[in-house]
Amino acid sequence: MHNDFWSTSAGNGPVRIAITSVLAILVLFLLVETVNVVQNFGQSTTAPQSTITVSGSGKVTAIPDTAMINYRVTNTALKVSAAQEETTRVGDAALAVLKKQGVADTDIKTTSYSINPHYEYRPCVAGVCPPAKITGYNVTQAISVKVRDTKKVGAILDGLGSVGVTNLTGPNFIVGDTTTLKNQARAKAIIQAKAQAETLASQLGVRLVRITNFVENSNIQRPFPILFSASAHTNSVRKNVPTIPIGENEYTENVSITYEIK
């Protein structure tokens, strides 16, 4: 049948020419479309978005309700057992101070316990340096304490100093649960950023469409912890409990919002 068709067409010159022209146009069309597909392969057909990015900052303050205190008990003796015994004695006395002030067992944590040799280094003679000699052992126990009643901080510092802890750092005042504070600060930051976006859009003569990106970061500013030298007062008569101002902490949330505009 195929041969008959072309044989019939061959007898009619104009028909054959017309069919050939149609086929040629179709082939050319397909070739052009193929080239366009290859050139546009991997390219997005979506027009790029126009955007603006604004930022906002929100700040809230709060009086701390918790104090963090750290101290160490260190003793040196010729034998490890003797150094451990004295460290335990002072450590137990420090724990008794904390319990007396109502600090819960769950708020007292040992952060490290170490035993290290104590060396004596002798001078070199005629270029010969004798090896270091072990003269004893240092035993150190480090404790972290969370004080939930900030009114007792002064008495606790005083008590720990009186029993002979080696050194004490703190208090570092914090707010136990900062969730509400962060939410309040974030809300203020978002309101500020939105107001800035609306003002900028009005000035540019554009319309805010939707939010395309949101970034947030937090910042907490609090007083630096102080160093309380307890060992210097170990044997002194303690007449006055230290006065420890608490102050307030500042919580800041910073946000960045990107809007699509038209």
C-alpha positions as CSV (number, residue, x, y, z in Angstrom):
1,M,0.0,0.0,0.0
2,H,2.9,2.3,0.8
3,N,4.4,1.8,-2.7
4,D,1.0,2.3,-4.3
5,F,0.6,5.7,-2.5
6,W,3.9,7.0,-3.8
7,S,3.3,5.5,-7.2
8,T,-0.1,7.4,-7.4
9,S,1.5,10.5,-6.1
10,A,4.3,10.3,-8.6
11,G,1.7,10.5,-11.3
12,N,0.6,13.8,-9.9
13,G,3.5,16.2,-9.7
14,P,1.8,19.0,-7.7
15,V,0.6,16.6,-5.0
16,R,4.0,15.1,-4.6
17,I,5.6,18.6,-4.3
18,A,3.1,19.6,-1.7
19,I,3.7,16.5,0.4
20,T,7.4,17.0,0.2
21,S,7.1,20.6,1.3
22,V,5.0,19.7,4.3
23,L,7.5,17.1,5.4
24,A,10.4,19.5,5.1
25,I,8.6,22.1,7.2
26,L,7.8,19.5,9.8
27,V,11.4,18.4,10.0
28,L,12.6,22.0,10.3
29,F,10.1,22.7,13.1
30,L,11.2,19.7,15.0
31,L,14.9,20.7,14.6
32,V,14.3,24.2,15.9
33,E,12.3,22.9,18.9
34,T,15.1,20.4,19.7
35,V,17.7,23.2,19.7
36,N,15.6,25.3,22.1
37,V,15.2,22.5,24.5
38,V,18.9,21.8,24.6
39,Q,19.7,25.5,25.1
40,N,17.2,25.9,28.0
41,F,18.0,22.6,29.7
42,G,18.6,23.2,33.4
43,Q,17.4,26.8,33.4
44,S,14.5,27.8,35.7
45,T,11.4,29.0,33.9
46,T,10.4,31.0,37.0
47,A,11.1,34.7,37.0
48,P,13.5,35.7,39.8
49,Q,11.8,37.1,42.9
50,S,12.4,40.7,44.0
51,T,13.0,40.8,47.8
52,I,13.9,43.1,50.6
53,T,15.5,42.1,53.9
54,V,14.9,43.9,57.2
55,S,16.1,43.4,60.8
56,G,14.7,44.0,64.2
57,S,16.0,43.8,67.8
58,G,13.9,43.2,71.0
59,K,15.2,43.5,74.5
60,V,13.8,42.5,77.9
61,T,15.3,42.6,81.4
62,A,14.7,40.4,84.4
63,I,15.9,40.0,88.0
64,P,17.9,36.6,88.2
65,D,16.3,33.9,90.4
66,T,19.3,31.5,90.5
67,A,23.0,31.8,91.3
68,M,25.7,29.4,90.0
69,I,28.7,29.0,92.3
70,N,31.9,26.9,91.7
71,Y,34.5,25.9,94.2
72,R,37.4,23.5,94.6
73,V,38.9,21.7,97.5
74,T,42.7,21.0,97.1
75,N,45.1,19.4,99.5
76,T,48.7,18.2,99.2
77,A,50.3,15.4,101.3
78,L,53.2,12.9,101.0
79,K,50.8,10.1,100.4
80,V,47.7,10.1,98.2
81,S,45.6,8.6,100.9
82,A,46.5,11.5,103.3
83,A,45.7,14.1,100.7
84,Q,42.4,12.4,99.9
85,E,41.5,12.2,103.6
86,E,41.9,16.0,104.1
87,T,40.2,16.8,100.9
88,T,37.2,14.7,102.0
89,R,37.1,16.3,105.4
90,V,37.0,19.8,103.9
91,G,34.6,18.7,101.2
92,D,32.2,17.2,103.6
93,A,32.3,20.4,105.7
94,A,31.5,22.4,102.6
95,L,28.6,20.1,101.8
96,A,27.2,20.6,105.3
97,V,27.2,24.4,104.8
98,L,25.2,24.0,101.6
99,K,22.7,21.6,103.2
100,K,22.3,24.0,106.1
101,Q,21.3,26.7,103.7
102,G,18.7,24.4,102.0
103,V,20.6,23.6,98.8
104,A,19.1,20.4,97.4
105,D,21.3,17.3,96.6
106,T,20.3,17.5,93.0
107,D,21.8,21.1,92.8
108,I,25.3,20.0,93.9
109,K,27.5,18.3,91.3
110,T,31.1,17.2,91.3
111,T,32.6,18.4,88.0
112,S,36.0,16.8,88.4
113,Y,38.2,14.8,90.8
114,S,42.0,14.7,90.2
115,I,45.1,13.3,91.8
116,N,48.4,14.6,90.5
117,P,52.0,14.3,91.8
118,H,53.7,17.4,93.2
119,Y,57.2,17.8,91.8
120,E,60.3,19.6,93.2
121,Y,62.6,20.8,90.5
122,R,66.3,21.0,91.6
123,P,68.8,23.4,89.9
124,C,71.2,22.2,87.3
125,V,74.9,21.8,88.3
126,A,77.7,22.0,85.7
127,G,75.2,21.4,82.9
128,V,73.8,18.4,84.6
129,C,70.1,18.7,85.6
130,P,68.8,16.1,88.1
131,P,65.4,14.7,87.5
132,A,62.4,16.2,89.2
133,K,61.5,14.6,92.5
134,I,58.0,13.8,93.7
135,T,57.5,15.4,97.0
136,G,53.8,14.7,97.5
137,Y,50.4,14.5,95.8
138,N,47.7,17.0,95.1
139,V,44.1,15.9,95.4
140,T,41.5,18.3,94.0
141,Q,37.7,18.0,93.9
142,A,35.7,20.6,91.9
143,I,32.1,21.3,92.8
144,S,29.3,23.2,91.0
145,V,26.4,24.5,93.0
146,K,23.0,25.9,91.9
147,V,21.5,28.2,94.5
148,R,17.8,28.8,93.8
149,D,17.3,31.2,96.7
150,T,19.5,34.2,95.8
151,K,19.0,35.7,99.3
152,K,21.2,33.0,100.7
153,V,24.1,33.5,98.4
154,G,26.1,35.7,100.8
155,A,25.7,33.2,103.7
156,I,26.8,30.4,101.4
157,L,29.9,32.2,100.3
158,D,30.7,33.1,103.9
159,G,30.2,29.5,105.0
160,L,32.2,27.9,102.3
161,G,35.1,30.3,103.0
162,S,35.0,29.4,106.7
163,V,35.5,25.7,106.1
164,G,38.6,26.2,103.9
165,V,37.7,25.5,100.3
166,T,40.7,26.3,98.1
167,N,39.1,28.9,95.8
168,L,35.6,29.9,94.9
169,T,34.2,31.6,91.7
170,G,30.8,33.2,91.3
171,P,28.1,33.9,91.8
172,N,26.9,33.9,88.2
173,F,23.3,35.0,88.3
174,I,20.9,33.6,85.8
175,V,17.2,33.2,85.2
176,G,16.3,29.5,85.6
177,D,13.7,29.5,82.8
178,T,14.2,32.0,80.0
179,T,11.5,30.7,77.6
180,T,9.0,33.5,78.4
181,L,11.7,36.2,78.3
182,K,13.0,35.0,74.9
183,N,9.4,34.9,73.5
184,Q,8.8,38.5,74.7
185,A,12.1,39.7,73.2
186,R,11.4,37.9,69.9
187,A,7.9,39.4,69.6
188,K,9.4,42.9,70.1
189,A,12.1,42.2,67.4
190,I,9.5,40.9,64.9
191,I,7.3,44.0,65.4
192,Q,10.2,46.3,64.8
193,A,11.3,44.4,61.7
194,K,7.7,44.4,60.3
195,A,7.4,48.1,60.9
196,Q,10.7,48.7,59.1
197,A,9.5,46.5,56.1
198,E,6.3,48.5,55.8
199,T,8.1,51.8,55.9
200,L,10.7,50.6,53.3
201,A,8.0,49.2,51.0
202,S,6.1,52.5,51.1
203,Q,9.2,54.5,50.3
204,L,10.0,52.2,47.4
205,G,6.5,52.1,46.1
206,V,6.2,48.4,46.3
207,R,3.9,45.9,48.0
208,L,4.9,43.2,50.5
209,V,3.8,39.8,49.3
210,R,5.1,37.1,51.7
211,I,8.0,36.2,54.0
212,T,10.6,34.1,52.2
213,N,13.2,33.8,55.0
214,F,13.5,34.2,58.8
215,V,16.7,34.2,60.9
216,E,16.9,34.6,64.7
217,N,19.8,34.8,67.2
218,S,19.9,35.4,71.0
219,N,22.1,37.3,73.3
220,I,22.3,37.4,77.0
221,Q,24.2,40.0,79.0
222,R,24.8,39.4,82.6
223,P,27.3,40.6,85.3
224,F,30.6,38.9,85.2
225,P,31.2,36.3,87.9
226,I,33.5,37.4,90.7
227,L,36.4,35.6,92.3
228,F,35.9,35.0,96.0
229,S,39.2,34.1,97.8
230,A,38.0,31.7,100.5
231,S,41.3,30.4,101.7
232,A,42.4,33.8,102.9
233,H,39.6,33.9,105.5
234,T,39.7,30.3,106.7
235,N,40.9,31.0,110.2
236,S,39.5,34.4,110.7
237,V,36.6,35.5,112.9
238,R,33.7,36.1,110.5
239,K,31.5,38.9,111.7
240,N,29.7,40.0,108.6
241,V,28.2,38.0,105.8
242,P,29.2,39.4,102.3
243,T,26.6,41.6,100.7
244,I,26.0,40.3,97.1
245,P,24.0,42.6,94.8
246,I,22.0,40.7,92.2
247,G,21.3,43.3,89.6
248,E,19.4,42.3,86.5
249,N,20.0,40.4,83.3
250,E,19.3,41.6,79.8
251,Y,18.0,39.3,77.1
252,T,18.1,40.3,73.4
253,E,16.6,38.6,70.4
254,N,17.7,39.7,66.9
255,V,15.7,38.7,63.8
256,S,16.2,39.1,60.1
257,I,13.1,38.8,57.8
258,T,13.2,38.6,54.0
259,Y,10.0,39.7,52.1
260,E,9.0,39.0,48.5
261,I,7.9,42.3,47.0
262,K,5.9,43.4,43.9
